[in-house]
């Protein structure tokens, strides 16, 4: 039996809702430079074939889970999804309450009756349950396999309705699901379907075999310029796609990014995203270190908040800490953001400095357009030759 144990061990503590950030290293600490980890070609081939695929922009498929390309008559190797610990049943006996009224209506989410991408009808009985991948704020995440052919591997995330209501995020959760179910891009974690029972919502998510990008960044301290540039290349391509769909992400940060089976970047959290055809909003949201000046000053904002966050992300990838962080106080961080108090260590190349400086600009209108980010010399220099000049690339 082929096994994905060596891959799934990398994500044993997966928390899709996002972990608490560890304290950033101080400037006196010498941060290790990332070195590429050994690949696992056999596992990658199996998962490429049998993990549910993520269609790129423009591609659609009415079945929602398209079959793998394999010759008829061939035997599919079984993939070990690990041992189920009975956690869903045990937890459900003592956790959560039945909700009623408007909240119950808001959280009666079922992709089989979706107006845009209806799926088949799903339930817990549709899956073989596997090993736990981790615990989120509102429930658990399990590795599962569809019982029906072609037996795809997914991550099944549970959310307790009463806890969503208690935290006053039921409408935000519904919006997040509605946004993510309509997205089809290589670098956006795919939401294949969703269903609910009396107390819980279940999300059928693409299985991100290499886990959380944040854990990789924490492990290595920072990434090489090559690895950083390739991630930013992919992130930029995904943002162009999202903005083309009138979706502003508003919470770009390492904790919200996952890595696919081939190490490709996946945007995995749309909790603060908004579908805004007018692209002008006032809500203060996101993570402090990534907030742009217009947000910290309480001004109207648009999709260019994501341009700013892309610049912060680029900096943090290479330095290991966001550029405006001031650990003495929140107010100091706010002040540094408002002044664009940007300082570079000598280790960053001139091309990387140029790109970051053109994204971290006070006036949103003056920030470098995303299409120009894809053409920037720093991005082009590290893009794999096989990658299309204006598309996302694998690290």
N, C-alpha and C positions, 0 to 999 in steps of 0.2 A: 504494500500500500504506500503510495506516495504521501509525503507529509509536508504540511506547511508549518509545523511546529517551530522550526528555526526562525520563520518570519514572524509568526504571531507572538513569539516571546518578546520581540522588540516592542510590541504594543500592549504588553501585559497590564499596564496601568493606564490605559487610554481613558481620557476624560474629555469627551467631545465638547462639553460645555466650556472648557478652558480652565487650566490650572491657575493657582495663585503664582504670580511672578516671583521668582527668587530674587534676592537683592542683587543689583548689578555689581559687577566687579569694579573696584576702585581703579583709578588711573595708574596706581603704582603696581598693579598686578600685571604680570606678563601673561597674555592670553595665548593659548595654544592655537596654532593654525590648523585648519581642518585637513585631514588626509582621507582620501577616498577609502571607504570600507570595502572588504572583499565582496564581490557580487555572489549571488546564489542563482546561477543560470537555470538549473533544473526546476527549482521552485518557481522562478519567474515565468518560465515557459508554461508551467501548469496553470498558474494563476492567470496569465495572459489569456489562456484558452478557456478557463472555467469560472473565473471571477466575472461578475456581471460587468459588461463594457460601459464605457462612458463615451457617448457620441459627441463629436465635435460640433461646433456651431454650424447650423444649416442642415444637419442631418436629423431626420426624424424616423421613428419606427412605431407603427401602430400597436405592436405587441408589447412595447415598453421594455421587454427583456429579450432582445434578439438572440437567436441561437448561435452558438459558436460555429466557426467555419471548420468543419471536419468532414471527411469522407464518410458517406453512409456505410454502415456495416462495421465501422471501427469501434473498438471497446474503449470507453472513456475510463482513464485511470481514476480510482477513488482517491479523494483528497481527505485527509483526516482533519476534521474541524474541531477536534478536541472533545473532551468529556463535559457534558452538561452537568451543572451542579445543583439543579433544581431551584436556583435562586429566584426565578420569577414567581413561582408558586409560593415559596416560603415568604418572600417579601410582600406579596400581595395580600397575605392573610393579616398582616399587622400594619400595613402602610397605606395611607391614602383613604379618602372618603368619596362617596358618590356625590357628584355635584348636580345642581338642579338649576332651573330657570334659564336666564340668558346665557350664563356661563356654560351650561350643558349644551346649548345650541351652538355656541361659538366653538366648542371643543369636540363636537361630533364630526370628526374629520375622517373622510373615507375617499381615497383616490379613485375608487371604482365609479363614483358618481361625479367626478371632476368634469367641469365643462370644457376644459382645454385639452388635458391628456388623460382621459379615463383609462383605468387599468382593469385587469380582472379583479374579482373580489378576493381579498386576502384575509387571512386570520392566522392565529398562532398555529393552527393545525396544518398550515401550508408549508411549515418548515421543520427540518431536522435541526434541533438545537445543539449548539456546540459550546465551546469554552467561553467564559466571560472575558470580555475585552477591557472592562473597567466600569467605573461608576460615574455617572454625571450628577449634576445638582438635583435633577428631578427624577432620576431613575437609573437603571443599569443598561449596559451595552453588551450584546452577545454576538458571537460569530455564528451564523446560521447558513443552512443550505436549503434551497427550495426542493421540496419533495418531487415536484413534477419536473420532467426533463425540460431543459438540459441541466438541471440541478446546479444552479448558480450559487456562488458564495456571496453573502452580503453581511453587513453589520446591522443588527436590529437594535435600535435605540428606543427605550421606553421613557415615557413622561407621565407622571402622575397628575391628573387633572386638578385635584384639590390643591396640590402644591403650587401649580401654576396660578390658580385663582388667589391663593394666599399671598403670593408674591406679586400679584397684580400684573402678570405678564401673559394672560390668556389671549388677549388681542394681538400682542406682539408675537406670540408663538404662532398664532394662526397666520399672521402676515408673513412671518419667516417661512413657513411651510408653503404658502401659496406662491411666494417668490421663487423658492428653490425648486419646486416641482416643475417649473417652466424653463429651467436653465439647462442648456446642452452645450457644454464646453469641456475640452480636455482637462483644463486646469480649475474646474469647478466640481466639487464633490457632488456626485449625482444622487438625487433623491428619486428612487424608483417607484415608490408607492407608500401609502400610509393607511392605517385602519385604527379602530378604537374598540374598546370594550367598556364596561360600566365605569371603571376607574382610571383607565390608562389610554394613552395614545402610543402607537407604535410606528416608528419611522424606518423604512427600508432603505438603508444608505449604502452607497458604494463602499466596498471594503478597501481601506487605505492600508496596504500591506506593510508599509514602512513606518506607520505611526505618525506621531506629532513632530513637526519641524522644530517646535520650540525645545523639545527634549534633545534634539541633535545640536541645536545652538547652545543649550546649557552644557551639554557634554563637552563640546569643543571650545567653548568660550567665544569663538567667532568663526566665520567662514573665510575661505580664501576669496580673492577677488573673482577668480574664475567661477567658483560655485555661486557666489553672490550674484554675479552678472547674469548667470543662466536662470537663477530663480526670478530675478527682477524682469528678465525677458518674458518669462512665462506669466508672471503676475501682471505685467503691462498688457499683454495680449488678452488676458482674462478681463481686465478692467475695461478695455476697449469694447469687448463683447457686452459686459454688463451695462455700461453707459449707453450702448446702442439699444439696449432693451429698456432704457430709462430707469435702471436700478443703480442707486448710489449705495455703496457698501457701508461706509461710515465707521467701520471698526477693524481696519486692517492692522494686524499685528502678528508676531510669530505664533502666539497661542491659538490663533484661529486658522492656522495653515497646517495641512497634513501632507504626507508624502505617499504617492501611489506605488504600485509594485515595481516600477522601473525608476523610482526616485523622483518622479515628476511632482511638481508642486500642485496642491489642491486647496482651493479656498473651501473651508469646511464649516463656517459659521456665518449665518445671515441674521443673527439676532437683532442687530441694529440697522439692518438694511431697510430701504424704503423704495417703493416704486413711485417715482415722482415725475410724471411727464413734463410738468412745468420746471422741474429741477431747481426749485427754490424752497428752502426749508429753514425753520428757526430752532428746532429742537437741539438742545445740548446733549450729545450722546457720544459714545465711544470710550476710549481709554486716554487718560490725561496726557501721557507722554506723546501720544500721536495726534492730539487735537491741534488744528490749525489756528492761526491768529483770529480769523473771523468767528470761530466758535468760542474761544476763550473770552472774546470781547462782546459776545452776545449778539453778533450781527447775523443777518441772513446768509445762508450758505447754499452752495450747489454742488454738482459732482466734482468740482475741483478740490474738495476736501480730500478726495481719494488721491489726487496728484501729490498733495502735501504728505499724506501718510506713506505714499510710495517712496518719497525722499527719506523720510524717517526710517522706513524699513531697510532701505539700502544702506544707510549709515549703521543701523544696529547690526545688520548682518556682518559687517566688516570690523566693527569696533566692539561689539558685545554689549552695548548699552545705547539707549536712544540719545540723540544729540542735545536735547534741552533738559534732560533729567537733572534735578537738583534735590539731593536726598535730605537737605536740611529742612525744606518745607514745600508744600504744595504751591503756596503763593510765589515762591521763587521760580518754580517751574513755569507757572503761568506767565510771570514777567519775562523770562527768557524766551518763551514762545512768542509773546507779543512783540518783543524787540528783534526777533529772529537772531538771537545771540548764538550764532553758529561758529564752532571752533573745530578745526581738523587736526588730528595728530599727524605727525610726519610720515606715518606708515601708509597713508592712503595715497594712491596714485593721482596724478593731475587730472586724468580723464574721469576718474570716479568723483573727485571733488567737483569737477565741472558739472556733471549730471546732477549730483545732490544739490549744488548751489542753484541750479536752474529749476529745481522742483520746490525747494524750500524758500519760496519768495512770498513776501508779505501780501502783495496784491494778487488775488487768485487769477486775475486775467493775464498776469505776466508769467504764470507757471508754464513750464515747457509742455506742449501738447503731447499726449501719449503716443501718437504716431511718430513724433520726432524722438521720443525716448527709444522706440524700437530701432531708429536709424542712428542713434548716438554712437560715436566711435567706441566707447567703453563696452556697450552691449554687443556691437558687431564684432569686436575683437575676440570675444569669448564664445560667440554663438557657434555651435557645431556646424561644420560645413554641410552636413546633410539636411539641416533645418532650413525651412523656407525663410527668406529674408524678413518677412513681416509676420511670422508666426511664432508660436511658443516653441521652446526647445527643451529637451530632456537634459538633466544635469549629468 
